[in-house]
């Protein structure tokens, strides 16, 4: 098995980094690596943060993260598409913040 990074593995990692930055928690926080690895291999992904901690996890962003984490690497979007979605969502965040709305499904 080739363990070198690929564009698809970069996309998966990008999704996890976005999750960590926006939630303030590492994915699968509180679990040891030896527990997390089999869960990920079996297709388990981080849970969507709740209302208090999931302020920035709009429906559109969460859908994009789940596409980044697809089990089948070839089913993941190109990193450019993920960045484009993030750009669109960030514009909605800006409008919501200015309007005083904590979270807007997009």
Phi, psi and omega in degrees: 000130179279123183257011178289147178298147177234172175299324180291320178289328174297320179296316177301312181297320178301316178301319179291322178294317178300316178303312183296315181296314185282330180270336184080007180230146172290149176302139181061038181307139177089352179256144177284152181306320183292345175268321183291316186306309179296326179298315180295316179300325180279000176100002179286142180231166179301150177280149177293128179300149180289180186305312183296317182261350183257033185311320185264001183271074177293165179301318180295318179293317181297322177297318180295317178300317179296328175292322177297330184263012180309142180297318179276110184308322182292346179274352181283150179288165172290149181303322179301318179295322178295318178295322179297319178295317179299321178296315179298316181295321182295329176294321177293320177302316181300314179296316181296317180296316179297327180275353181080018180263124185291327182204135181234121177296130178226000000 
